[in-house]
Amino acid sequence: MSSNVEIPKRKFNVPHTFVIIFTILIIVALATWVIPSGEYDRVKNAQGRTVVVANSFHFIKSVPAGIGDLFMAPLKGFTSKAEVAGFILIVGGAFAVIQRTNAINSGILKVVKVLKGREILLIPIVMTLFSIGGAVIGMAEETIPFAVIFVPLALALGYDSIVGMSLAFVGATVGFSSAMFNPFTVGIAKGIAETPIKAGLMYRTVTWAIFTIIAIAFVMWYANRVKKNPKLSVMYELDQKRREELHLENSMEEEFKSSHAAVLTTLLLGIGLIIYGVLKYEWYIGEIAAVFLGIGIAAGLIGGLSLNDIAETFILGAKDLIGAAMVVGLANAIVTLANEAKIMDTILYGLAKFIEPLPTLLSGYAMLIVQSIINFFVGSGTGQAALTIPIMYPLGELVGISRETSILIYQFGNGFTDLIFPTSGTLIATLGLARIPFEKWAKWVSKVLVMLFILQILFITPVILFPSLLN
């Protein structure tokens, strides 16, 4: 006897960010029982930086992670990244106060009116500026607060949160990763490998320009599609709610007051101070958070809020970002677990041994993949240079790859995967302020990464075959 009853298909739901990261954490914990512990010797180089010594790897007594280590790792990860987590909460609270004055929404209205019919021009202008910042001064963490400005602006212009986040974050990350001279990656790597500062400058400038143009073109293409059909956005439902919360429709009717201008001027002066401090005094997250705390208080007073209003609004803003702050700790727990079990150096040693017997061209491609894998565990560009360059450039020379080419490969591997790796504090902090779930962002940016990876392969192939291109 047949039945006409249809069994409904179960819809696949992308796992929550916490589920994804904790699953990776469990895998790393299990890996500590399979991968033996080992380490390289480390010394200080001529510049005073601690670097690994090539060919010094040795196995040590294994210290695999137990159940207790697994469940203590999140707190340890949170503790070691407390500054980043605190930064997210403070900046989120400060921007909630600024938002309460309605200055940002009113300012967005002014921009929307100015750009009427030419909204798309915002994308190439802003992304190019941030790409230059990433390429020349290594701009990365400094882009985090801009998500709170650009996401509402993108929504008001008819785009989605993804476009708003991409303006600063994708622009700066692409510039950082393909930089003609990023002092925190290219500069450090050149110092370790002892190659001329100007070597490869022209080739890197060309690659930076092409990477930037391709990234801008993709975001513009996506933005146009979303504007024509908002339901194509992975953020459609969430953005609908966000528009209601921001009262963007009501803001379109509101007058731009002198108090709004004063609040926005305070914000711009504060951002200018941050950029100056980063360039002149090498400010980092602590100093940037301090400036934004001051901006939030000043903006609240200028906007007519009472001290109690400022305090209560600040708490509500910070509360909205607790999840993002917790993700920072949970993601860093992965790194903590791997470091405590002493398997990071073993992984690097094994990957290097895998590369050594390969033909030259395949060795270069494998080195790119290795650098990208290491970037999951070592998010710092300087830290990754100190760990991998002393091993990779001699290995490269053994298989016929020049030092400059090894540096270019490191540069690409160190940067582009910051667009998706949850161990990137900058990514998680920016997503938190943009209020974009990691799983939604990962779904969108994975397409971008495929395109960027193909470009990386295309750019390292000529210099592997013809090293003189980087002279």
N, C-alpha and C positions, 0 to 999 in steps of 0.2 A: 504494500500500500504506500503510495507516494504522498508526500506532504508538500503543501504550497507555502509553508511557513519559511520566511527568509531569516537567516541568522545575520543580525547586523554586524557589519565589519567593525572591528575594534580600531579606533583611531589611535595612531601612534603619537604619544606625547613626548616631546624632547625633555630629558631629565632636567631637574632643577640644578642650578649652578652648584649648590652644596653637594648634591648627589654625584655630579660629574667629578668634582675635585676630591671628594672623600673616596670615590672608587679608585682614582689615581693614587691616592695616599695608601690604600690597601695594597695595590699592585706593587708600589715601591717597597712597602713593608715586607711583602712576600719575596721581592727581589733581593732583599738583604740576606735572605737564607740561601740564595742560589749564587749570587755574585760575591766572590771573596773580597775581603777588605784589603786595601793597598794604598800606597801613597808615593808621591814624588818628593824628593828633597826640594827645599825652597831656600833661595838666597836673595839678598838685596842687590839690585843692579846699580849701574852708575848713577841713575836718577833717583836712587833711594827707594824704588818700588820692589815689593816682594814678588818674585817670579819663580816658576818651577824650573828645575834643572832637567834638561832633556836627557834621556837614557838613564835616569836615576830611579825609575819606578821599582818598587819592591813590595812584596806581599807582607801583610802584618796579621796579627791574630784577629780573626773575624769577630765582629760584635753585632750579630743580627738583631733586628728589632723584635721585641716581644709585644704581647697584647698591651701591656702597660705603656710601652714606648709609643705605640700607635695612638692610644687615646690621650697621652700627654703631649704629643707633637703639636696639636692645634694651639694649645696655650703657649707652648714654647715659640711656635711660629708667630703667634700674635704678639708676644712679648718682644721678639726681635724686630718686629715691624710696627711696634706701637706708635712710632712717630708718624708713619704713613697713615695708620688707622685714625690717629688723633687729628691729623691734617684733614682727612675727609670729613670728620665730624665738625671741626671748627669752620672750615670753608663752607660746608653745607649750612651750618647755623648762620654764618655771616650773610650768605646770599639769601637766606630766607628773610632776614631783616630787610635787606635791600629790596627784595621782591615785595615785601609788605608795604613799602612806600609807593609802590606802583610806578616807580621811575623807569624801570627796565621796560615794562609793557608800553608805557607812553613813548619811550625812546624808540622802541621797535616800530610803533605806529609811524613815527617820523621817517624812519628808514624805509618802511613799506611804501609810504607815499612818494619818497624820492625815487625808489627803484621801480615804481609802477610800470609794468610792461618790460622791465629790464632786470627782473629778479635774478635771472640765471647768471648775470655778470658777477654777482657776489661770490660765486664759487671759485672761478679762476683767480680773482683778485686776492681773496683771503687765503686760499690754499697755497698760492705762490709765495705770499709773504711768510707764511709759517714754514713752508718748505725751505726757504732761504734761511730762516732762523735755525731750523734743524741742521742744515748743511754747514753753516758758518760758525755758529756758537754752540752747537749741540743742544738746542732747545728740546726739552722733553717734558720734565715735570712741570715746567712753567706754563704748559698749555692746559693743564687740568682745569683751572677755574673757568676757562673760556667756554666750556660745555654749558655752563649755566646761562651764558649770554646767547650763544649761537643756537642752542636747541629751541628756545622759545621763538627766536627770530626765524628759524627755518620753518617752524610750524605756522607762524603768521604769514609767511610767504607762500604757503601752500605745499611745502615739502614735508618731510617727516623727521623724527629725532635722529635717525641714522645720518641724514644729510647734515644736520646741525653738528653732530659729533665729528663727522668727517672733516669739516672745515679746518679745525685746528689740529685735531689728533692725527688724522690720516696725513694731512699736509706735512706736519712736523716729523712724523715717523718716517715717511718716505724720504724727506730731506735728510734726516738723521742717518738713515740706512744707506743712502746712495751718495753721501756727502763728498764734495770735492776735497774738503778738509775739515773734518769734525775733530776738534782738539781732544775729545774724550774717547774717541775710537781710533781714527786714522793716526792722529798725532801720537797717542800712546803706543800703538802698534809699531809705528815707524821707529820710535825711540828704542823699543825692545829689539826689533829686527835690524836696527842700525842701517836704515836706508835713507836717502836724501829726502828732505821735506818736500821739494818741488816735484819729485818723481811721480809720474802718473797723474799730475794735476789736470792736464787737458783731457785725458781719457775719462777721468772721474767727473769732470764738469759736463761732458757730453752725456754720460750715463745718468747723472743727476737730472739734467734737463729732460731727457726722454722719460725717465721714471716719473717725474713730476707731471709732465704733459699727459702721460697715459693715465695716471691716477686721477687727475682733474677731469679728463674726458670721461672716465668711467663714472665718477660721481655726478657729473652733469647729465650723462645719459640716464642714470638711475633717477636723478631728481626730476627730469622731464617725464619719465614714465609714471612716477608716483604722483606728480601734479595732475597728469591726465586721468589716472585711475588710482586713487589713494588706497584702494583695497589690495594693490600689489605690494604694499609695504608690509614687512614682517612685524612692524610696530603699529599696524592700523588700529586695533582695538585699544591698545594702551595709549596711543596718541590722541584718540578721541576723548578719553578721560582726562588726559593732560591738558588739552585745549579748554575743557570745562573748568578745570582747577585754576588755570592761568587767567580765566575770564578774558580771553583774547578778543572775543566779540564785543564785550563791554568796553574794553580798552580802546577799541577803534573809535568810540564816540567821545572819549575823554580828552579834555584839553591838556596840552603839554604846559605844565606850570613852571614857574621859576624854581620852585623847590625840587622839581624833577630834574631840572638842568643842574642844580647844585649837587644833587645826589650822584648823578652820572659823572659830573666833573670830579667829584671825590673818588669815584670808582676808577676813572681813567688815570688820575694822578697816582692813585695807589698802585695800579698796574705798571705805570711808568717807573715808580719807585722800585718795584720788584725787579723789573728788567735791568734797571741801573745796578741794583744790589747784586744780582746774579752775575752781571758782566764785570763789575768793579771789585766786588768783595766775595764772589763765589758763594752767595747765599744759597741755602738749600731749603728743604721742606719746613724746617723750624721757623726760619725767618719769614718765609712766604706766608705761613699760617698766622704769624704774629701781625703782619701787615693787614691781612684780610680780617682779622679780629678787630683791628683798629678801624678799618673801613666800615665794617658792619655797625659798630657802635656810632661812629660819626654820621653814617648815612641815616641811621635810625633817628638820631637827634635832629638832624637837618630836615628829615621828612616829617617831623612833628610827633614822633612816637615817644611815649613815656618810658622811663627806665624799666618799669615792670613789663610794658609791652615788648620792649627789646629783648628782655630776658626770656619771656615766655615764647616769643617767636623764634628766638635762637634755639631753644630746647626742641621745639617742634621740628625745626629744620634739621637739626642734628639727628633727631629720632628717626626721620625718614631715611637716613643713610647708615643706620646701624648694620643693616644687612651687608652693604658694600664694605664697611669696615671689617666685619667678620670674615668676609671672603678673603681679604688681604691676609689675615692670620692663617686661615685654613690652607690657602694656596702656598704660603711660605712654610707650612708644616711639611710639605713634600720635600722641600730643600733641606729643612732641618733634619728630617729622618734620614735622607741620603748622606748628609754630611756626618751625622753621628755614627752611622754604620760604616763610614770610611769607604764608600763604594764609588764616589764620584771620580776619583783618580783612576780607579780600576776600569770604569766605563771608558774614560778617555784613552787609557792605555790599550784596551781591547779594540776600540774604534781605530786607533792609529795603526795597530797591527793589521787590521783588516784592509786598510788603505794601501799599505806598503807594497804588496805584490801586484797591484792593479796597473794596467797601462796608464800612461800619463793623463790622457783626457778623462778617463773614468776616475782616476785618482782625484782630479780637480772637482768633479761632480760629487764624489764621495766626501771630500773635505767640506764642501758646502753643506751637505746634509748633516755631517758631524757637528759643524759649528752651529747649525740650527738646533740640533738636539741639545747641545751643551747650553744653549741660550735658555732652555726651559729651566735649567737648574741654576744657572749663573746669569741673573738678569742685568748685572752691572756691565757696561761696555768695557770699563777699565779693568774690572775683575776678570772678565773673560779673556781680555788681551793678555793679562798676566798669567793666566792659566794655560791658554792654548797656543799663543804665538811662539813661545820657546820650543814647543813640541812640533807644531805644524810647519813652521818655515824650514827647519832642517829636514823634516820628512818630505816636504814639497821639493826641496832641492835634490833629494835622493831619487825622486821619480821624474825629475826634469821640469819642475814648476818653480818659477822665480820667486824671490821673496816678496816683491811688489804684488805679484798675482796672489800669493798666499794671504797678504794683507787685504786685498780686495775681496777675496773669498770670505775671510773672517768678518769683514765689514758688513757684507750682505747677510751672512748667517747670524750675526749678532743682532741685526736690527729689525728686519722685516717681520720675523715671527712675533715681535712684541705686539703686533696687531691682533694676535689671538691667544697667546699663552697666558693662562690665568695667574702665572707666577710673576707677571709684570705688574708691579704696583701702580705704575702710571695708567695702564689700561683699566685696571679694576677701579681706581679712584675716579677716572674720567667717566666710566660707565655708571658709577654710583651717582655722580653729580648730574649726568645726563638722564639718569633713571631709565637706563636700558638694561634689561636682563642679559646676563652673559650669553645664555643660550640663543637669544634672539640675535645678538651681535655676531656670534660665532657662525650662525647660519648665513648671514649676509657677507661677512668679511672673508669667509672661506673661498668664495668665488674670486674675490680680489687677490687673495694670496696665490691661487693657482696661476692667475695671469702674471703676478709679480715674480713667481718662481720661474716661469718660462723665460721671462726677461732676464733674470739672473743668469740662467744657463746660457742664454744668447750672448750676454756680455762677458762672461768669464771664458767662453770658448775661444775667442780670438786671442786673448792674452795668454792663454795656456799654450796655444799653438805658435804665437808670435810674441814672445815676452818683451820685445823692443817697443811694443805699443805703449808700455807703461814707463818708458824711460823719460 
